[in-house]
Amino acid sequence: MKTCPDCGAEFSTSVEKKSRFCPDCGKQRIEKTWKRQMRVYGMLILGGMALILIDYMQFKGGDVAIQQASPLLLASLVLGGLGLMGGLFGFSLALFFSMWHKKRH
């Protein structure tokens, strides 16, 4: 018999499935993992969107044309786009796995 480090409950493990956590705590850890990843990717989306909006306002105001933009401004625009698109991809992937690991009733 093993003891779960999270809840302290004793549980038995089979030869094929060696787990440190009881089945209930293992399932909760999986669900928390996907939720945490969705939160992180959501923050990445917001950060990328903020960078893009800041750069867009500089271009729209007529202060800077795209041909005369500084390399820092262009790098900021690229990083904002990568953050937005990467965040959307990661968020959708985490959402998919979150739905996949939910218990079906």
C-alpha positions as CSV (number, residue, x, y, z in Angstrom):
1,M,0.0,0.0,0.0
2,K,1.2,3.4,-0.9
3,T,0.3,6.8,0.7
4,C,-0.8,9.7,-1.5
5,P,1.4,12.8,-0.8
6,D,-1.5,15.2,-1.5
7,C,-4.4,13.8,0.6
8,G,-2.7,11.2,2.7
9,A,-5.0,8.4,1.6
10,E,-3.7,4.9,1.2
11,F,-4.1,3.2,-2.2
12,S,-2.8,0.1,-4.0
13,T,-1.0,0.2,-7.3
14,S,-0.9,-2.4,-10.0
15,V,2.3,-3.6,-11.7
16,E,1.5,-1.8,-14.9
17,K,0.4,1.5,-13.4
18,K,2.9,2.9,-10.9
19,S,1.6,6.2,-9.7
20,R,2.7,8.4,-6.8
21,F,-0.8,9.8,-6.3
22,C,-4.2,8.2,-5.6
23,P,-6.6,8.1,-8.6
24,D,-8.6,11.1,-7.4
25,C,-5.6,13.3,-6.8
26,G,-4.1,12.2,-10.1
27,K,-7.2,13.3,-11.9
28,Q,-7.3,16.6,-10.1
29,R,-3.7,17.3,-11.0
30,I,-4.4,16.7,-14.7
31,E,-7.4,19.0,-14.6
32,K,-5.4,21.7,-12.8
33,T,-2.5,21.4,-15.3
34,W,-4.8,22.3,-18.3
35,K,-6.5,25.1,-16.4
36,R,-3.1,26.6,-15.4
37,Q,-1.9,26.4,-19.0
38,M,-5.0,28.1,-20.3
39,R,-4.4,30.9,-17.8
40,V,-0.8,31.3,-18.9
41,Y,-1.7,31.3,-22.6
42,G,-4.5,33.8,-21.9
43,M,-2.0,36.2,-20.4
44,L,0.3,35.6,-23.4
45,I,-2.7,36.5,-25.7
46,L,-3.4,39.7,-23.8
47,G,0.3,40.7,-23.8
48,G,0.6,40.1,-27.6
49,M,-2.6,42.0,-28.2
50,A,-1.3,44.9,-26.1
51,L,2.0,45.1,-28.0
52,I,0.1,45.1,-31.3
53,L,-2.3,47.8,-30.2
54,I,0.5,50.0,-29.0
55,D,2.3,49.7,-32.3
56,Y,-0.9,50.1,-34.3
57,M,-1.6,53.4,-32.5
58,Q,1.9,54.7,-33.4
59,F,1.3,53.8,-37.1
60,K,-2.3,55.0,-37.2
61,G,-1.5,58.4,-35.6
62,G,0.7,59.3,-38.6
63,D,3.8,59.6,-36.4
64,V,5.6,56.7,-38.1
65,A,5.3,55.2,-41.5
66,I,6.1,51.5,-41.9
67,Q,9.0,52.2,-44.1
68,Q,10.7,54.5,-41.6
69,A,9.8,52.4,-38.5
70,S,12.6,51.7,-36.1
71,P,13.9,48.1,-35.7
72,L,12.7,48.2,-32.1
73,L,9.2,49.1,-33.2
74,L,9.1,46.4,-35.8
75,A,10.5,43.8,-33.4
76,S,7.8,44.8,-30.9
77,L,5.2,44.3,-33.6
78,V,6.6,40.8,-34.5
79,L,6.8,39.8,-30.9
80,G,3.2,40.9,-30.4
81,G,2.1,38.8,-33.3
82,L,4.0,35.8,-32.1
83,G,2.5,36.2,-28.7
84,L,-1.0,36.5,-30.0
85,M,-0.8,33.6,-32.4
86,G,1.2,31.4,-30.2
87,G,-1.1,32.1,-27.3
88,L,-4.2,31.3,-29.4
89,F,-2.6,28.0,-30.5
90,G,-1.5,27.0,-27.0
91,F,-4.9,28.0,-25.5
92,S,-6.8,26.0,-28.0
93,L,-4.6,23.0,-27.5
94,A,-4.9,23.2,-23.7
95,L,-8.7,23.6,-24.1
96,F,-8.8,20.5,-26.3
97,F,-6.9,18.4,-23.8
98,S,-8.9,19.8,-20.9
99,M,-12.1,18.6,-22.6
100,W,-10.5,15.3,-23.5
101,H,-9.5,14.5,-19.9
102,K,-12.9,15.4,-18.4
103,K,-14.9,12.6,-17.0
104,R,-17.8,11.6,-19.1
105,H,-21.1,11.1,-17.2
